[in-house]
Amino acid sequence: MTGPSIRRVSLRVRAALLGVLTLCLAFTVAGAGGGAAASAADTDSLPFSGSTGSGLHNTYDPGTFTYLAQALDTGTSMIELDVWDDFATQEWKVSHSNPLGNSNNCVNASSPADLYTGGANKDLESCLDDVRVWLGAHPGHGPLIIKLEMKAGFQATFGMSPAKLDQSISAHLGSLVYKPSDLLAKPGGGQYASLDAAATAGNWPTRQQLAGKVLLEVIPGTVEEANPTDSLWTDQEYADYLQGLQSQGRLAQANVFPAVHNAQAGDPRSRYSDTSIRPWFVVFDGDAATYLNGSIDTSWYDTHHYLLIMTDAQNVPPTLDDVNPTSADAQARVAQLAKAHASIASNDWKGLTGVQSTVLARG
């Protein structure tokens, strides 16, 4: 074979090689950055404990988002609200540092048209109204974790108790809440004895089954943890409350999962001297860099199907910009934490909607 025939074969071979090269390049790009979008389409069937999403720190901050709805618009898997118990007015205030006033981006929406207008600086119930209305306008949104940092803890003596918090949540989120009692319910009837037993058995619903739902976690606040006179922190107080409701057959009243706060090697629940409350913790929340420093076996959380919230994702070495890393670096960091068994990679990357909407398989 000579002349034009050889040239035609050569062209065909080059075209085939180019096609292979293009395909390889596509796979490379998908692995580096496009894989998140591709895998997100495949995560609906995963159990909720089997996925990793991105979460936004201090989402209520009006300096970050003018309206809370704008934070939700990013597609994030978690928002965070700082809550103060104002027992003088019997209100749950939402702000970073003012225990007596609201400083936030919540507008108390009653319809989707209200989400991006009106005055802000409303109370916790108004923030929950905004979430409810936004989810109603986005029914296919994946499950949303609402993280509540109780800045100074509960003040049950003055009426600001776990039970009052639950009443507020029920009144403003209603059936949207995935409750501790829901995790206990066995598919064929009956209940698991504790949250630990249910989680370890893998009783979490799929992400698709939880679409449009919220799961609330509560952690002790910075003021509470720094208060030497406070001997009953939020996590223990809410776990005590859960155990009491269970013994009374009223667990369905509870809306919140207490979280063990701060990373620790081994089983962090060992810090609770009352061993009877340990099985009521299946959510853990702490610093990402600590979880990844080599001293903690994070696969333990995944094996038991516990939820693991890793905060300050940007501080894992090599550190990234707090607010504006490159999309590729941020995406890679979420993937890194997913591989390290995080359920949520919490950060302040408000402008990276492609990252915030990322959902990956965990582990």
C-alpha positions in Angstrom: 0.0 0.0 0.0 1.5 3.3 -1.1 0.8 6.9 -1.8 -2.6 8.4 -0.8 -3.7 5.1 0.8 -0.9 5.3 3.3 -1.7 8.9 4.1 -5.4 8.0 4.6 -4.5 5.2 7.0 -2.2 7.6 8.8 -4.9 10.2 9.1 -7.3 7.6 10.5 -4.7 6.5 13.1 -4.0 10.0 14.1 -7.7 10.7 14.5 -8.1 7.6 16.6 -5.2 8.6 18.8 -6.6 12.0 19.2 -9.9 10.6 20.3 -8.2 8.4 22.9 -6.2 11.4 24.1 -9.4 13.5 24.3 -11.1 10.8 26.3 -8.2 10.4 28.7 -8.1 14.2 29.2 -11.8 14.2 30.0 -11.3 11.6 32.7 -8.4 13.6 34.1 -10.5 16.8 34.3 -13.3 14.9 35.9 -11.0 13.5 38.5 -9.5 16.9 39.3 -12.6 19.0 39.4 -15.5 17.8 37.4 -15.9 14.6 39.3 -17.9 16.3 42.1 -20.7 17.2 39.7 -20.7 13.7 38.2 -20.7 11.9 41.5 -23.3 14.2 43.0 -25.8 12.7 40.5 -25.0 9.3 41.9 -25.3 10.1 45.6 -29.1 10.2 46.0 -29.2 6.5 46.7 -26.5 6.6 49.4 -27.5 6.5 53.0 -27.2 10.0 54.6 -24.2 8.7 56.6 -22.5 7.5 53.5 -22.0 10.9 51.8 -19.9 14.1 52.3 -21.1 17.6 51.6 -19.7 21.1 52.1 -21.0 23.4 54.8 -21.0 27.1 55.6 -19.7 28.5 58.9 -21.6 31.4 60.6 -24.1 31.5 57.8 -26.3 34.0 59.6 -23.6 36.8 59.3 -25.0 39.7 57.3 -21.5 40.7 56.3 -21.3 37.4 54.4 -24.8 37.1 53.0 -27.4 39.9 53.0 -30.1 37.3 53.3 -30.0 33.8 54.7 -31.7 32.6 51.6 -28.6 33.6 49.6 -26.5 31.1 51.7 -29.0 28.4 50.9 -28.9 29.3 47.2 -25.3 28.1 47.1 -26.5 24.6 47.5 -24.7 24.1 50.7 -25.3 21.0 52.8 -25.0 22.8 56.2 -25.7 26.2 57.6 -24.7 27.4 61.1 -26.6 29.7 63.5 -25.1 31.1 66.7 -27.9 31.2 69.4 -28.1 33.1 72.7 -30.8 32.3 75.3 -32.2 35.7 76.4 -34.2 34.6 79.4 -35.3 38.2 80.1 -37.4 38.3 76.9 -37.7 34.5 76.6 -36.2 34.7 73.1 -33.6 32.8 71.2 -31.3 35.5 69.8 -29.1 34.9 66.8 -25.8 36.9 66.7 -22.1 36.3 67.0 -21.4 38.3 70.1 -24.5 40.2 71.3 -26.4 38.1 73.8 -29.2 40.7 74.1 -29.8 41.5 70.5 -30.2 39.9 67.0 -27.5 40.6 64.4 -28.2 38.4 61.4 -29.6 38.1 57.9 -32.9 36.5 58.8 -36.0 38.2 57.6 -39.0 36.1 58.8 -40.2 35.2 55.4 -43.7 33.9 54.9 -43.4 33.3 51.1 -40.6 32.9 48.6 -41.1 36.5 47.6 -40.1 37.6 51.1 -36.8 35.8 51.2 -34.7 38.6 49.6 -36.4 41.7 51.0 -37.4 43.4 54.3 -35.5 44.1 57.5 -33.2 41.5 58.9 -32.0 41.0 62.5 -34.7 38.7 63.6 -34.8 35.8 66.1 -34.1 32.1 65.7 -37.7 31.3 64.9 -37.5 33.8 62.0 -34.3 32.1 60.7 -36.1 28.8 60.8 -39.1 30.3 58.9 -36.7 31.5 56.2 -35.3 27.9 55.9 -38.8 26.4 55.8 -39.9 28.8 53.1 -36.7 28.3 51.0 -37.0 24.6 51.2 -40.6 24.8 50.1 -39.5 26.6 47.0 -36.7 24.1 46.4 -38.3 20.7 47.2 -35.6 18.6 45.6 -32.8 20.1 47.7 -30.7 17.5 49.5 -30.9 17.1 53.2 -29.7 20.2 55.1 -27.9 20.1 58.4 -28.7 23.1 60.7 -25.9 23.5 63.2 -26.8 25.4 66.3 -24.0 26.8 68.5 -25.6 27.6 71.8 -23.2 30.4 72.7 -23.8 30.4 76.5 -25.7 27.1 76.7 -29.2 26.6 78.0 -30.7 28.4 81.0 -33.4 25.9 82.0 -33.8 27.5 85.4 -35.0 30.6 83.7 -37.2 28.8 81.1 -34.7 28.5 78.3 -34.5 24.8 78.2 -34.0 22.0 75.6 -37.8 21.5 75.7 -38.4 25.2 74.9 -35.9 25.0 72.0 -37.8 21.9 70.7 -41.1 23.8 70.9 -39.7 26.6 68.8 -38.3 24.2 66.2 -41.6 22.3 66.0 -43.6 25.5 65.6 -41.4 26.8 62.7 -40.1 23.7 60.9 -42.7 21.1 61.8 -42.6 17.9 59.7 -39.4 19.0 57.8 -37.3 17.9 60.7 -35.6 14.5 60.7 -35.7 13.6 64.5 -33.8 11.3 66.8 -36.9 9.2 67.0 -36.9 8.8 63.2 -33.4 7.3 63.4 -34.6 4.8 66.1 -37.6 3.6 64.1 -36.9 0.2 62.4 -38.2 -0.2 58.9 -40.2 -3.3 59.8 -41.6 -1.9 63.0 -40.2 -1.5 66.5 -37.3 0.7 67.7 -33.7 0.5 68.4 -32.7 1.1 72.0 -30.5 4.1 71.4 -29.2 6.4 68.7 -25.9 4.5 68.8 -27.6 1.2 68.2 -29.6 2.6 65.3 -26.6 4.3 63.6 -24.3 1.3 64.0 -27.0 -0.8 62.4 -27.0 1.6 59.4 -30.6 2.8 59.9 -30.1 6.1 58.2 -32.4 6.9 55.3 -31.0 7.6 51.8 -30.3 11.1 50.7 -33.2 10.9 48.3 -35.6 9.9 51.2 -34.3 12.9 53.2 -34.6 15.4 50.3 -36.3 18.6 51.5 -35.6 17.6 55.2 -33.4 19.2 57.9 -31.3 17.6 60.6 -30.4 19.8 63.5 -27.2 19.4 65.6 -26.4 21.3 68.7 -23.0 22.0 70.2 -21.7 23.9 73.3 -20.8 27.5 72.5 -17.6 29.3 73.0 -18.8 31.4 75.9 -20.2 28.3 77.7 -17.0 26.3 77.2 -15.0 29.2 78.6 -17.2 29.7 81.7 -15.6 28.0 84.7 -19.0 28.1 86.6 -20.9 26.2 83.9 -20.7 22.5 84.8 -23.6 21.3 82.5 -22.8 22.0 78.9 -25.2 21.9 76.1 -24.2 18.5 74.8 -24.7 16.8 78.1 -27.8 18.7 79.0 -29.5 17.8 75.7 -28.4 14.1 75.9 -29.9 14.0 79.5 -33.1 15.4 78.1 -33.2 12.8 75.3 -32.7 10.0 77.7 -35.4 11.3 79.9 -37.9 11.7 77.0 -37.1 8.1 75.9 -37.9 6.7 79.4 -41.2 8.6 79.3 -42.1 7.4 75.8 -42.0 11.0 74.5 -38.8 10.9 72.4 -40.8 12.2 69.3 -40.9 15.6 71.1 -37.1 16.0 70.5 -35.9 17.7 67.3 -32.2 17.9 67.8 -29.1 15.6 67.8 -26.5 16.6 70.4 -23.0 16.6 69.1 -19.7 15.7 70.9 -17.7 18.8 70.4 -14.0 19.0 69.7 -11.8 16.3 68.0 -10.3 13.6 70.2 -8.6 10.3 69.7 -10.5 7.1 70.5 -14.2 7.3 71.4 -14.8 11.0 72.4 -17.9 10.0 74.4 -15.6 8.6 77.1 -15.4 12.2 78.4 -19.0 11.8 79.8 -18.7 10.3 83.3 -22.4 9.3 83.0 -22.0 6.3 80.7 -25.8 6.0 80.2 -25.9 9.1 78.0 -23.0 8.0 75.7 -25.3 6.0 73.3 -27.3 9.2 72.6 -24.4 10.7 70.7 -24.0 9.8 67.0 -22.9 13.3 65.8 -19.3 14.5 66.3 -18.0 18.0 65.5 -14.5 19.3 65.6 -11.4 20.8 63.9 -10.6 19.3 60.5 -6.8 19.8 61.0 -6.9 17.9 64.3 -8.9 15.0 62.8 -6.3 14.7 60.0 -3.1 15.1 62.0 -2.5 11.4 62.2 -3.5 10.9 65.8 -7.2 10.0 65.1 -8.7 7.0 63.3 -11.5 8.8 61.5 -12.6 5.5 59.8 -14.1 4.6 63.2 -16.8 7.2 62.7 -17.6 5.9 59.2 -17.7 2.2 60.3 -20.3 3.1 62.9 -22.2 5.3 60.5 -21.8 8.3 62.8 -22.0 11.8 61.3 -18.7 13.7 61.5 -18.6 17.5 61.0 -15.1 18.7 60.2 -14.7 22.5 60.8 -12.2 25.0 59.3 -11.5 22.8 56.3 -9.1 25.5 55.0 -6.7 24.9 57.9 -5.7 21.4 56.9 -2.1 21.6 55.7 -1.3 23.0 53.1 -3.7 25.7 54.3 -6.0 27.5 51.9 -7.4 31.0 51.8 -10.1 31.4 54.4 -12.6 32.8 52.0 -11.4 32.8 48.4 -9.3 29.7 47.5 -9.3 28.6 43.9 -12.3 26.4 43.1 -9.9 23.5 42.2 -8.1 23.7 45.5 -11.4 24.0 47.5 -12.9 21.1 45.6 -9.8 19.0 46.2 -10.0 19.8 49.9 -13.6 18.6 50.2 -12.6 15.4 48.4 -9.7 15.0 50.8 -12.0 15.3 53.8 -14.5 13.0 52.2 -11.7 10.4 51.9 -10.9 11.0 55.6 -14.5 10.1 56.4 -16.0 13.6 57.0 -19.8 14.0 56.6 -19.4 17.8 56.3 -16.4 19.9 55.3 -17.3 23.2 57.0 -15.7 26.4 55.6 -16.3 30.1 54.7 -16.1 29.7 50.9 -19.2 31.8 50.3 -18.6 32.5 46.7 -17.8 29.0 45.5 -21.3 27.7 44.7 -19.8 24.8 42.7 -18.0 23.6 45.8 -20.9 24.2 48.2 -23.2 22.1 46.1 -20.7 19.2 46.0 -21.8 15.9 47.3 -19.4 12.9 47.3 -19.4 9.4 48.5 -17.8 9.2 51.9 -14.6 7.3 52.5 
